[in-house]
Amino acid sequence: MDLKATPKSDNSSSSKGKSSHKTEKVLVLAALLLLLFAGGALYFDDWLWSGMRNRSGSIGMIVSQSGDVRLKFDEEVTWQKAMKGQALQYNDSVFAGDNSSADLKLGESQLTVTQNSLVVLRREMDANFLNLNFGTVFGKVAKNEKVYIDTGASKPTLLKTNSKAQIVLKKDGDKTTLQVVKGTAEVEINGEVKSLGENSQLELPKDVKKVADVKVEKLDLQFVDPSPEGTLYFKDPQSLRFKWIYGGAQQVSQSQKFNLEFSKTSNFDRPLRRTVVGKTSVDMSVSKSRQLYYRVRGNEGEVSAIQSFNLIIMEPPRILAPLEAEIFKTEYRKDHPTLFKVRGDSAFPKTWAQLSGDPEFKTVLANDSFDQTSWLKDLPPGQYFLRVRSDYGEGRLSDWSKPRSFKVKEDLKMITAPEPQLAREVIIQNLAYPPYLYGASDEETRSFLWEKGFLRDYFADLKPFYDQINIDLGDGRVLRQQDASFPKGKIYPSSVGYKYQLHKAGKLPSRWSAQEKLKITLEPPKENLVEVVPEKMKKGGKIPVRVGFTPVLFAKDYEFQVATNSGYRRPTVVKGKEPERNLKLSVNQDYYWRVRALDGKGKPISGFSKSRRISAKEIAQQMRLAQKKAEVKRKLASEEKAKPESKEDLKKLTQEFKQRFATFWSWIGSGMSYVNYKQVNELGTLDSESRNDNLGQYFEIGYASQSGWGGVLSYKIIPGEIVVDNASLDKDTYVWQMMALEGLMLKWAPFKIFGMPLLYGPRIGVQSHTVPFVYLNESDSLELKQNEMMTLSAGLMGEIPKGRWRFQSYMRYQFPFSSKSSGAASFEVKPTFAFDGLLGSTYYLSQNFKVGAFWYGQWHYYNFVYSTNSFSNKGQDSLFNSTLDLRLGFDF
């Protein structure tokens, strides 16, 4: 069994060895064929494209582009946006998307890549290589230029022209068609040449061995001008004419039918058809931008070459931001980053934008171009208008869009101010104003008060919180002003209602205030004259009396009331413009009178003046005064041989008399003094002069009635210093104090001094003096004592009035009647003589205020006996002083 099995095993092994040798031979043969194929491929590749591998150097450029056109470089996988003027290099790929196209320049030839087409480009030694992956390209091939067309066959097809020719190259799937629209061309396929005349086409084979099956077809239908071609730009929808010829003729029979076909793609999927009968042209309206392919078919199925055009309606972009009338808020004095956004033709993204402050764009604030559909721009606060338009290149611009308005506004805070303390009532005082103002126009009076500062600071508390204040006076007007004054035009005796609003840069206006009210009150007239009119007096009749009052501003008339009772029941009312009234009073009857101011319409603009009473006693006094004036007048007239004084002079004299008498007055003053103290006693002589640096003081109050009697109380302080040679005092300074109480009795002199009246009379009273005294004690030491003396004084005074000036003087003799000294058992004074005097002038600043400069001096000389319990000293004392004072006075 074992011997039989072995041979079988040997036969099987031999069979397997033979099979293994056959497999090895097949593999070796396949490897040799693969090497041969690779070598051939390398050979032909080097033969066809030697020198074309170099990436450096330009083979052409993009002349223009519209829409979505992209470019991919050799050996890169990403696409980039193609730009006008961009250079093309070896093995670059160009793609055009929907409604897009690109015009290329390759050598002297031109190539248009239509929508949804992709082509790979090479060029070397005046030869262009086109590898059309899909889509359609239009070409204008220059004379004697070569074009290699790669259809996917083992060898490319060579296209040559002897004249400038227009071609259409289309690839749909594996089918590649070449059309010659104008001119002539030759096609070399695998060494065999095919000639194409104008308006002919052929299908390029994928297998070059089947070149014999390739036939040139004549296109009986062809488009002629003015059929649209290339890229057309218009601002408005257009009517385009399509025109063709059939069989070389432009005229056809009336029954000849054609179908004009349109499509968005070059393979005419779902085309749009229009039937045309009996003619070879038709007009079509196009209302929006688009790229279209078109061709025409005849009755027998003839078809023209495919034509293409890209119509672009140049429309302005649509403004998306800002919105119409939109308001942007920004911080005070800061620009706002404003967003602008538009939507336009994606094929032409460049946009021009203009900004202006007016809708007519008379002044352009900004004129910028942008390659994007949104951008930011910093704008200061203000009103703006925006318009945009599209830029389609080469100076092709759309119309401007409709202006879009918007505003940049400062985001401000409202003004807040504290509650002001505004006056509720102001008074126009009754002062001595310039005479021309009484009876003047209201405007002239307002201007005067305004210049003097009346109500100029009314809103002063609010001034730090505003640059401008608006004042609503309730009459439909709103006054706007920058100062703090109340409106000038409202200065008049009345009650003014108003409200105000504050404005300040960088803030919102404040809210309007609550309704306010200002009462402008006119101070009533004042009495300034009551006198008897003697020339109108009749014996046994009524007493004529003239009363006067001060005029007031704004008054055009006055209402004068007289009654016999203080309640003014059934008064006598008289109206007039003059500030004086003549009354006739019954003897022993009391009268009351008052007055108020009226406007031009007779309406009161002030309250009544203070009620005044005229009694029988006062009338008698006035009569005596009038008689005295008459006597003075007669005497002056006879002495000076002058004309009688006028009523004004008498009135002035009376006023001066009244101002000086029937009134109180006061003085306060200070000045420098010179003092000389001298003592002669049993032991020797002491002589001391003193000029103290300390100023002296003076005080005085007084009263004078209309009849001339009155009184004066005065107090004077004179500081001094005792200077003793070759001796010493326990103290060397003192104060000389004087107080006087005196009575007056004054009257007018029957003569004048230098044409001015003289008021004179006696001045009698008592004076108290505290004077220095040097005492030699028991130890022969000097002590400074203070002696007190009481003196009787009597003298004569005089006063001369001249306008606002008064000139005064007096001289008094003094007689000591009482004395005492500190530290003495007894102190006796025996007078020799003592007197004092004054000389000075007074100037009235107003009706009440006055100032004066006065010289005052006095001299006391007396014998004394000074005794203590153990010592006695006697002698003579001399005390002299001279003082120059400046004083301020007030009459009331």
Buried (B, 14 or more C-beta within 10 A) or exposed (E): EEEEEEEEEEEEEEEEEEEEEEEEEEEEEEEEEEEEEEEEEEEEEEEEBEEBEEEEEEBBBBBBBBBBBBBBBEEEEEEEEBEBEBEBBBBBBBBBBBBBBBBBBBBBBBBBBBBBBBBBBBBBEEBBBBBBEBBBBBBBBBEEBBBBBBBBBEBBBBBBBEEBBBBBBBBBEEEBBBBBBBBBBEBBBBEEEBEBEBBBBBBBBEEBEEBEEBEBBEBBBBBEEEBBBEBBBBBEEBEBEBBBBBEEEEEBEEEBEBBBBBBBBBBBEEBEEBEBEEEBBBEBEBEEBBBBBBBBBBEEEBBBBBBBBBBBBBBBBEBBBBEEEEEBEBEEEEEBEBEBBBEBBEBBBBBBBBBBEEEEBEEEBEEEEBEEBEBEBEBEBEEBBBBBBBBBEEEBBBEBBEBBBBBBEBEBEEBEBEEBEBEEEBEBEBEEBEEEBBBBEBEEBBBBBBEEEBBBEBBBBBBEBBEBBBBBBEEEEEBEBEEBBBBBEBBBBBEBEBBBBBBBEEBEBBEEBEEBEBEBBBBBBBBBBBBBBBEBBEEEEBBBBBBBBBBBBBBBBBBBBBBBEEEBEEBEEBEEEEBBBEBEBEEEEBBBBBBBBBBEEEEBBBBBBEBBEBEBEBBEBBBEBBEBBEEBBEBBEEEEEEEEBEEEEBBBBBBBBBBBBBBEBBBEBBBBBBBBBBBBBEEEEBEBBBEBEBBBBBBBBBBBBBBBBBBBBBBBBBBBBBEBEEEEBEEBBBBBBBBBEBBBBBEBBBEBEEEEBBBBBBBBBBBBBBBBBBBBBEEEEBBBBBBBBBBBBEBBBBBBBEEEEBBBBBBBBBEBEEBBBEEBEEBBBEBEEBBBBBBBBBEBEEBEEBBBBBBBBBBBBBBBBBBBEEEEBEBBBBBBBBBBBBBBBBBE
